[in-house]
């Protein structure tokens, strides 16, 4: 791993696996080494349905890395480490144990927020680069909730979408149809990759594997919406 990171000129590493995160004694369960000067941040995540992803934390570290933030300041989290300044173009390596669920979910979440992508489009881009990704059901639910938030906040009202019927097996733009808003993306797959296009396998995954996670996210979103409307009505009555 050390040699590969050095050869690829990786400047930042985001570890999403609890297997490699330092414990109370400062040591990880498994050996973890990176070249000197590489900035490392540990998120200490388990690959379980109940594990909550701190999207703010992961977004901040990835975005700071890609925008050329160099050496950490004394105020930064103790879960980050570095020993020298970055002297070339920043490159970040996001990983977990198998590169299938935890790290994939973090990268998808970053892509969604950074470039205003639906989960389907962010999943497509990530799948295109690594076809082995398979976020667990709990992570997918959180990613669908993120899509609700993004479409609600940044989506542009679309009359044609409002006229479409929502179908349970259409998870590609189901949330846009439900909210009657289109999320205008800031990046496309062709903008960031020269690899040949994959098959539509990811679409089948979206339709069938993600269905339960989407439905659970929808229930949570509807409850949030109900509570918000209830609070607004209460304030108006007062």
C-alpha positions as CSV (number, residue, x, y, z in Angstrom):
1,X,0.0,0.0,0.0
2,X,2.8,2.4,0.9
3,X,4.5,1.9,-2.5
4,X,1.2,2.3,-4.4
5,X,0.3,5.5,-2.6
6,X,3.8,6.9,-3.3
7,X,3.7,5.9,-7.0
8,X,0.3,7.5,-7.5
9,X,1.4,10.6,-5.7
10,X,-1.4,10.4,-3.2
11,X,-1.4,13.4,-0.9
12,X,-4.4,12.7,1.3
13,X,-6.0,9.5,2.6
14,X,-9.5,9.2,4.0
15,X,-9.9,5.9,5.9
16,X,-13.5,4.9,6.4
17,X,-12.9,1.6,8.2
18,X,-12.8,1.1,11.9
19,X,-10.3,-1.7,11.3
20,X,-7.6,0.8,10.7
21,X,-8.7,3.7,13.0
22,X,-6.5,4.3,16.0
23,X,-8.0,3.0,19.3
24,X,-7.6,4.6,22.8
25,X,-4.0,3.4,22.9
26,X,-3.3,5.1,19.6
27,X,-2.9,1.8,17.7
28,X,-5.2,0.3,15.1
29,X,-6.5,-3.3,15.0
30,X,-4.6,-3.8,11.7
31,X,-1.2,-2.4,10.6
32,X,-1.6,0.9,8.8
33,X,1.2,2.7,7.1
34,X,1.4,5.5,4.6
35,X,4.4,7.4,3.2
36,X,5.7,10.3,5.3
37,X,3.9,13.6,4.5
38,X,0.6,12.1,3.5
39,X,-2.3,13.6,5.4
40,X,-4.6,10.9,6.9
41,X,-8.0,11.2,8.4
42,X,-9.9,8.3,10.1
43,X,-13.7,8.2,10.2
44,X,-13.9,5.0,12.2
45,X,-17.0,3.5,10.5
46,X,-18.5,0.0,10.7
47,X,-20.1,-1.6,7.7
48,X,-23.5,-2.0,9.3
49,X,-27.0,-0.8,8.5
50,X,-27.2,1.3,11.7
51,X,-23.9,3.1,11.1
52,X,-24.4,6.8,10.5
53,X,-22.2,8.5,7.9
54,X,-20.9,12.0,9.0
55,X,-21.2,13.5,5.5
56,X,-20.1,16.9,6.8
57,X,-16.9,15.5,8.1
58,X,-16.1,13.5,4.9
59,X,-17.1,16.3,2.6
60,X,-14.9,18.8,4.5
61,X,-11.8,16.6,4.4
62,X,-12.2,15.6,0.7
63,X,-13.0,19.1,-0.5
64,X,-10.2,20.7,1.5
65,X,-7.8,18.1,0.1
66,X,-8.8,18.6,-3.5
67,X,-8.8,22.4,-3.1
68,X,-5.1,22.2,-2.1
69,X,-5.4,22.7,1.7
70,X,-2.0,21.6,2.8
71,X,-0.8,21.0,6.3
72,X,-3.3,20.5,9.1
73,X,-3.7,23.3,11.6
74,X,-3.4,22.6,15.4
75,X,-7.2,23.0,15.7
76,X,-7.9,20.1,13.3
77,X,-9.2,16.8,14.6
78,X,-6.8,14.5,16.4
79,X,-8.0,11.8,14.0
80,X,-6.0,13.5,11.2
81,X,-2.2,13.3,10.9
82,X,0.5,14.8,8.7
83,X,4.2,15.5,8.9
84,X,5.0,17.8,6.0
85,X,3.6,20.2,3.5
86,X,2.1,19.1,0.2
87,X,4.3,20.1,-2.7
88,X,2.4,18.8,-5.7
89,X,-1.2,18.6,-7.0
90,X,-3.5,17.1,-4.3
91,X,-4.8,13.6,-4.8
92,X,-7.0,11.8,-2.3
93,X,-7.4,8.1,-1.7
94,X,-10.7,7.1,0.0
95,X,-10.8,3.6,1.2
96,X,-12.3,1.2,3.7
97,X,-11.6,-2.6,4.0
98,X,-12.8,-3.9,0.7
99,X,-13.7,-0.7,-1.2
100,X,-17.3,-1.8,-1.6
101,X,-19.6,-0.2,0.9
102,X,-18.2,2.4,3.3
103,X,-15.8,4.2,1.1
104,X,-18.2,4.0,-1.9
105,X,-21.0,5.6,0.1
106,X,-18.7,8.4,1.3
107,X,-17.6,9.1,-2.3
108,X,-21.1,9.0,-3.7
109,X,-22.3,11.4,-0.9
110,X,-19.5,13.8,-1.8
111,X,-20.3,13.7,-5.5
112,X,-24.0,14.3,-4.8
113,X,-23.3,17.3,-2.7
114,X,-20.5,18.8,-4.6
115,X,-22.0,18.5,-8.1
116,X,-25.8,18.5,-7.3
117,X,-26.2,14.9,-8.5
118,X,-29.1,12.5,-7.8
119,X,-28.1,9.3,-6.1
120,X,-28.5,7.5,-9.5
121,X,-26.1,9.8,-11.3
122,X,-23.5,9.8,-8.5
123,X,-23.8,6.0,-8.3
124,X,-23.3,5.7,-12.1
125,X,-20.1,7.8,-12.0
126,X,-18.7,5.8,-9.0
127,X,-19.8,2.5,-10.5
128,X,-18.1,3.4,-13.7
129,X,-14.8,3.9,-11.9
130,X,-15.2,0.8,-9.7
131,X,-18.0,-1.7,-10.6
132,X,-17.6,-3.6,-7.4
133,X,-19.3,-1.0,-5.2
134,X,-22.3,-2.2,-3.2
135,X,-23.3,0.2,-0.4
136,X,-25.3,-1.5,2.4
137,X,-29.0,-0.8,2.9
138,X,-28.5,1.6,5.7
139,X,-26.0,3.7,3.7
140,X,-28.3,3.8,0.7
141,X,-31.2,5.0,2.9
142,X,-29.0,7.9,4.1
143,X,-27.9,8.7,0.5
144,X,-31.6,8.8,-0.6
145,X,-32.3,11.2,2.2
146,X,-29.4,13.3,1.0
147,X,-31.0,13.3,-2.5
148,X,-34.3,14.5,-1.0
149,X,-32.5,17.4,0.7
150,X,-30.6,18.4,-2.4
151,X,-33.6,18.2,-4.7
152,X,-35.7,20.2,-2.2
153,X,-33.0,22.8,-1.8
154,X,-31.5,23.1,-5.3
155,X,-34.1,21.6,-7.6
156,X,-35.8,23.7,-10.2
157,X,-39.6,23.3,-10.5
158,X,-40.5,21.4,-13.6
159,X,-44.1,21.2,-14.7
160,X,-43.5,18.1,-16.9
161,X,-42.1,16.2,-13.9
162,X,-45.1,17.2,-11.8
163,X,-47.4,15.5,-14.4
164,X,-45.5,12.2,-14.4
165,X,-46.8,9.3,-12.3
166,X,-44.4,8.1,-9.7
167,X,-43.7,4.4,-10.0
168,X,-42.1,2.3,-7.3
169,X,-39.7,0.6,-9.7
170,X,-38.4,3.8,-11.1
171,X,-35.7,4.9,-8.7
172,X,-33.6,6.8,-11.3
173,X,-35.6,10.1,-10.9
174,X,-38.3,9.1,-8.4
175,X,-37.5,11.8,-5.9
176,X,-37.4,14.5,-8.6
177,X,-40.9,13.3,-9.8
178,X,-42.2,13.3,-6.2
179,X,-41.0,16.8,-5.5
180,X,-41.7,18.1,-9.0
181,X,-38.2,19.5,-9.2
182,X,-35.2,18.8,-11.4
183,X,-31.7,18.8,-10.0
184,X,-29.5,20.5,-12.5
185,X,-26.2,18.6,-12.4
186,X,-22.9,20.5,-12.4
187,X,-20.9,17.6,-13.9
188,X,-21.3,14.6,-16.2
189,X,-19.6,11.3,-16.4
190,X,-17.9,12.3,-19.7
191,X,-16.4,15.3,-18.0
192,X,-14.3,13.2,-15.6
193,X,-13.6,9.9,-17.2
194,X,-12.1,8.6,-20.5
195,X,-12.9,5.0,-19.7
196,X,-15.4,3.2,-22.0
197,X,-19.0,3.4,-20.9
198,X,-20.1,0.5,-18.8
199,X,-23.3,-1.5,-19.4
200,X,-26.5,-0.6,-17.7
201,X,-25.9,-3.1,-14.8
202,X,-26.0,-0.2,-12.3
203,X,-29.5,0.6,-13.4
204,X,-30.7,-2.9,-12.5
205,X,-29.0,-2.5,-9.2
206,X,-30.8,0.8,-8.6
207,X,-34.2,-0.6,-9.5
208,X,-34.1,-3.8,-7.4
209,X,-31.4,-3.7,-4.7
210,X,-32.1,-0.1,-3.7
211,X,-35.9,-0.3,-3.5
212,X,-36.3,-0.9,0.3
213,X,-33.8,1.8,1.2
214,X,-35.6,4.3,-1.0
215,X,-39.0,3.4,0.6
216,X,-37.5,3.8,4.1
217,X,-35.9,7.1,3.2
218,X,-39.3,8.3,1.7
219,X,-41.1,7.6,5.0
220,X,-38.4,9.5,7.0
221,X,-38.6,12.5,4.6
222,X,-42.4,12.5,4.8
223,X,-42.3,12.5,8.6
224,X,-39.8,15.4,8.5
225,X,-42.0,17.3,6.2
226,X,-45.1,16.7,8.4
227,X,-43.2,17.8,11.5
228,X,-42.0,20.9,9.8
229,X,-45.4,21.9,8.5
230,X,-46.8,21.2,12.0
231,X,-44.3,23.5,13.6
232,X,-44.9,26.3,11.1
233,X,-48.7,26.0,11.7
234,X,-48.1,26.2,15.4
235,X,-46.0,29.3,15.1
236,X,-48.6,30.9,12.9
237,X,-51.4,30.1,15.5
238,X,-49.3,31.5,18.3
